[in-house]
């Protein structure tokens, strides 16, 4: 997997999802799960992959998903150093 800096330069940003799901034994109760990963807005392929896994493998049915996304760095915010100095 690429480093977080390379992923950010490729357009990924930090995505946090609060997932509310129903407890299998007590369907009237909700439990919260927080997921966080670098992902690309607006399609969120990583989050969708995780939610597909959840629906397929986890017994607790999803109630709702609240998503927050932030680009931490962009190509315009990175610049190359113009000089390098070595101090002995």
VEXMI-687307 format. One record per residue: x, y, z of N, C-alpha, C, O in turn; chain. Coordinates in steps of 0.001 Angstrom, whole numbers. Layout:
BEGIN
<pt <X; Y; Z>; <X; Y; Z>; <X; Y; Z>; <X; Y; Z>; A>
...
END
This chain:
BEGIN
<pt <848; -1179; 0>; <0; 0; 0>; <894; 1243; 0>; <1956; 1254; 622>; A>
<pt <466; 2254; -683>; <1237; 3493; -792>; <1275; 4212; 554>; <390; 4041; 1392>; A>
<pt <2314; 5016; 742>; <2407; 5783; 1982>; <1261; 6794; 2046>; <661; 7134; 1027>; A>
<pt <971; 7263; 3249>; <-136; 8200; 3404>; <116; 9495; 2639>; <-826; 10088; 2113>; A>
<pt <1372; 9949; 2565>; <1672; 11169; 1811>; <1382; 10973; 329>; <782; 11843; -303>; A>
<pt <1799; 9847; -230>; <1534; 9586; -1649>; <38; 9487; -1915>; <-449; 9964; -2939>; A>
<pt <-674; 8877; -1009>; <-2130; 8780; -1188>; <-2779; 10157; -1128>; <-3690; 10447; -1904>; A>
<pt <-2316; 11010; -211>; <-2874; 12359; -116>; <-2589; 13153; -1381>; <-3447; 13896; -1856>; A>
<pt <-1391; 13000; -1927>; <-1053; 13700; -3172>; <-1882; 13180; -4342>; <-2093; 13895; -5322>; A>
<pt <-2348; 11945; -4243>; <-3185; 11361; -5295>; <-4658; 11724; -5125>; <-5502; 11232; -5874>; A>
<pt <-4978; 12575; -4153>; <-6353; 13038; -3984>; <-7111; 12405; -2844>; <-8283; 12720; -2632>; A>
<pt <-6470; 11519; -2103>; <-7143; 10894; -970>; <-7137; 11853; 216>; <-6219; 12658; 373>; A>
<pt <-8161; 11758; 1038>; <-8246; 12548; 2256>; <-8690; 11659; 3396>; <-9161; 10543; 3175>; A>
<pt <-8544; 12143; 4600>; <-8935; 11366; 5764>; <-10460; 11321; 5861>; <-11122; 12358; 5897>; A>
<pt <-10998; 10119; 5902>; <-12440; 9906; 5973>; <-12761; 9184; 7270>; <-12149; 8170; 7604>; A>
<pt <-13723; 9721; 7987>; <-14206; 9106; 9214>; <-15691; 8823; 9048>; <-16455; 9687; 8619>; A>
<pt <-16091; 7605; 9392>; <-17503; 7235; 9298>; <-17971; 6718; 10646>; <-17352; 5835; 11238>; A>
<pt <-19072; 7281; 11119>; <-19719; 6747; 12314>; <-20843; 5842; 11828>; <-21792; 6296; 11189>; A>
<pt <-20722; 4570; 12137>; <-21671; 3562; 11670>; <-22542; 3141; 12842>; <-22048; 2663; 13863>; A>
<pt <-23848; 3327; 12679>; <-24798; 2833; 13682>; <-25403; 1550; 13136>; <-25849; 1496; 11990>; A>
<pt <-25413; 521; 13970>; <-25972; -758; 13537>; <-26804; -1365; 14665>; <-26637; -1041; 15841>; A>
<pt <-27692; -2244; 14264>; <-28563; -2894; 15243>; <-27886; -4139; 15801>; <-27241; -4886; 15066>; A>
<pt <-28033; -4353; 17084>; <-27492; -5551; 17717>; <-28319; -6762; 17273>; <-29548; -6709; 17312>; A>
<pt <-27671; -7846; 16855>; <-28420; -9008; 16362>; <-29388; -9589; 17395>; <-30502; -9976; 17044>; A>
<pt <-28977; -9653; 18654>; <-29834; -10235; 19692>; <-30865; -9254; 20244>; <-31852; -9668; 20851>; A>
<pt <-30642; -7959; 20036>; <-31551; -6915; 20536>; <-31750; -5882; 19431>; <-31139; -4814; 19481>; A>
<pt <-32583; -6169; 18443>; <-32717; -5279; 17272>; <-33230; -3872; 17582>; <-33111; -2977; 16745>; A>
<pt <-33791; -3665; 18762>; <-34265; -2312; 19096>; <-33130; -1433; 19626>; <-33314; -229; 19802>; A>
<pt <-31949; -2031; 19883>; <-30801; -1274; 20394>; <-29807; -999; 19266>; <-29596; -1831; 18384>; A>
<pt <-29198; 203; 19318>; <-28186; 580; 18336>; <-26813; 610; 18984>; <-26671; 998; 20144>; A>
<pt <-25816; 204; 18238>; <-24413; 247; 18659>; <-23664; 1132; 17675>; <-24033; 1202; 16502>; A>
<pt <-22625; 1802; 18133>; <-21842; 2699; 17279>; <-20477; 2087; 16997>; <-19867; 1470; 17871>; A>
<pt <-20004; 2265; 15765>; <-18675; 1820; 15348>; <-18061; 2950; 14534>; <-18721; 3500; 13653>; A>
<pt <-16803; 3307; 14814>; <-16132; 4382; 14083>; <-15067; 3766; 13178>; <-14212; 3003; 13629>; A>
<pt <-15137; 4110; 11904>; <-14198; 3625; 10882>; <-13434; 4836; 10354>; <-14028; 5890; 10128>; A>
<pt <-12107; 4693; 10153>; <-11307; 5811; 9642>; <-10252; 5264; 8693>; <-9563; 4290; 8997>; A>
<pt <-10140; 5916; 7529>; <-9200; 5478; 6502>; <-9032; 6616; 5493>; <-9865; 7520; 5428>; A>
<pt <-7960; 6568; 4714>; <-7810; 7505; 3608>; <-8704; 7047; 2469>; <-8687; 5874; 2094>; A>
<pt <-9488; 7973; 1914>; <-10441; 7625; 867>; <-10621; 8816; -70>; <-10206; 9931; 246>; A>
<pt <-11233; 8577; -1208>; <-11452; 9630; -2207>; <-12917; 10029; -2246>; <-13793; 9189; -2451>; A>
<pt <-13179; 11316; -2048>; <-14540; 11842; -2164>; <-14797; 12147; -3633>; <-13825; 12428; -4335>; A>
<pt <-15972; 12118; -4143>; <-17242; 11845; -3467>; <-17667; 10379; -3550>; <-18708; 10024; -2996>; A>
<pt <-16902; 9514; -4221>; <-17320; 8120; -4409>; <-17026; 7226; -3211>; <-17743; 6252; -2983>; A>
<pt <-15990; 7537; -2444>; <-15593; 6784; -1256>; <-15477; 5281; -1530>; <-16213; 4491; -937>; A>
<pt <-14562; 4876; -2421>; <-14448; 3441; -2739>; <-14018; 2586; -1549>; <-14492; 1459; -1409>; A>
<pt <-13139; 3088; -694>; <-12703; 2302; 472>; <-13854; 2089; 1456>; <-14047; 983; 1962>; A>
<pt <-14611; 3145; 1723>; <-15753; 3033; 2627>; <-16803; 2094; 2051>; <-17351; 1263; 2775>; A>
<pt <-17090; 2216; 761>; <-18070; 1323; 140>; <-17607; -126; 182>; <-18420; -1030; 375>; A>
<pt <-16308; -357; 3>; <-15771; -1713; 102>; <-15972; -2259; 1526>; <-16357; -3413; 1711>; A>
<pt <-15701; -1403; 2527>; <-15890; -1835; 3909>; <-17366; -2110; 4207>; <-17690; -3107; 4853>; A>
<pt <-18259; -1236; 3744>; <-19686; -1434; 4001>; <-20216; -2680; 3284>; <-21111; -3348; 3801>; A>
<pt <-19682; -2999; 2113>; <-20060; -4235; 1423>; <-19622; -5443; 2241>; <-20368; -6411; 2388>; A>
<pt <-18394; -5376; 2776>; <-17909; -6441; 3657>; <-18831; -6582; 4866>; <-19194; -7693; 5254>; A>
<pt <-19206; -5447; 5459>; <-20067; -5465; 6651>; <-21380; -6170; 6330>; <-21799; -7071; 7057>; A>
<pt <-22028; -5762; 5244>; <-23330; -6353; 4883>; <-23210; -7856; 4627>; <-24126; -8622; 4927>; A>
<pt <-22077; -8262; 4072>; <-21862; -9660; 3702>; <-21465; -10528; 4912>; <-21901; -11674; 5021>; A>
<pt <-20635; -9976; 5822>; <-20010; -10803; 6858>; <-20461; -10542; 8300>; <-20324; -11426; 9145>; A>
<pt <-20988; -9370; 8600>; <-21332; -8999; 9977>; <-22836; -9169; 10183>; <-23635; -8810; 9318>; A>
<pt <-23209; -9716; 11329>; <-24624; -9993; 11595>; <-25440; -8748; 11926>; <-26651; -8735; 11703>; A>
<pt <-24805; -7701; 12456>; <-25549; -6501; 12847>; <-25954; -5679; 11646>; <-25089; -5117; 10974>; A>
<pt <-27262; -5587; 11349>; <-27702; -4796; 10199>; <-27426; -3301; 10389>; <-27571; -2766; 11489>; A>
<pt <-27032; -2649; 9318>; <-26730; -1216; 9362>; <-27993; -404; 9571>; <-29043; -696; 8998>; A>
<pt <-27874; 615; 10397>; <-28965; 1563; 10605>; <-28674; 2852; 9839>; <-29515; 3332; 9079>; A>
<pt <-27470; 3414; 10043>; <-27101; 4652; 9356>; <-25582; 4794; 9354>; <-24876; 4188; 10160>; A>
<pt <-25102; 5620; 8416>; <-23673; 5913; 8304>; <-23521; 7417; 8143>; <-24090; 8008; 7225>; A>
<pt <-22754; 8039; 9035>; <-22473; 9476; 8964>; <-21004; 9631; 8583>; <-20128; 9064; 9235>; A>
<pt <-20733; 10407; 7513>; <-19384; 10493; 6954>; <-18844; 11917; 7067>; <-19547; 12891; 6799>; A>
<pt <-17563; 12011; 7475>; <-16828; 13280; 7464>; <-15554; 13044; 6653>; <-14900; 12011; 6797>; A>
<pt <-15209; 14005; 5803>; <-14043; 13845; 4925>; <-13268; 15154; 4880>; <-13851; 16238; 4844>; A>
<pt <-11954; 15037; 4883>; <-11108; 16233; 4837>; <-9851; 15928; 4044>; <-9126; 14980; 4345>; A>
<pt <-9598; 16754; 3010>; <-8321; 16674; 2301>; <-7267; 17301; 3201>; <-7364; 18478; 3549>; A>
<pt <-6276; 16531; 3573>; <-5261; 17032; 4483>; <-4156; 17783; 3763>; <-3550; 18698; 4321>; A>
<pt <-3898; 17394; 2525>; <-2823; 18029; 1769>; <-3196; 17960; 299>; <-3856; 17020; -144>; A>
<pt <-2770; 18955; -443>; <-2995; 18961; -1877>; <-1706; 19259; -2605>; <-735; 19718; -2003>; A>
<pt <-1694; 19001; -3885>; <-476; 19209; -4664>; <-9; 20666; -4597>; <1193; 20926; -4633>; A>
<pt <-938; 21616; -4501>; <-565; 23027; -4435>; <112; 23381; -3106>; <775; 24414; -3014>; A>
<pt <-43; 22554; -2091>; <537; 22832; -789>; <1932; 22241; -620>; <2583; 22464; 401>; A>
<pt <2385; 21500; -1601>; <3696; 20868; -1534>; <4617; 21581; -2509>; <4241; 21824; -3656>; A>
<pt <5816; 21916; -2062>; <6784; 22515; -2971>; <8163; 21919; -2703>; <8475; 21519; -1582>; A>
<pt <8944; 21869; -3705>; <10269; 21274; -3599>; <11215; 22250; -2909>; <11095; 23465; -3062>; A>
<pt <12136; 21710; -2165>; <13136; 22539; -1506>; <14055; 23135; -2563>; <14459; 22445; -3499>; A>
<pt <14384; 24406; -2416>; <15242; 25063; -3416>; <16726; 24842; -3114>; <17571; 25040; -3987>; A>
<pt <17042; 24434; -1890>; <18441; 24217; -1544>; <18527; 23226; -398>; <17572; 23030; 352>; A>
<pt <19686; 22610; -281>; <19925; 21697; 817>; <21287; 22055; 1408>; <22263; 22213; 674>; A>
<pt <21353; 22181; 2714>; <22584; 22540; 3392>; <22980; 21422; 4350>; <22135; 20863; 5050>; A>
<pt <24256; 21106; 4375>; <24780; 20126; 5322>; <25646; 20851; 6335>; <26532; 21624; 5973>; A>
<pt <25383; 20594; 7594>; <26169; 21222; 8659>; <26975; 20124; 9332>; <26438; 19102; 9761>; A>
<pt <28292; 20365; 9413>; <29158; 19350; 10042>; <29233; 19553; 11513>; <29912; 18796; 12207>; A>
END
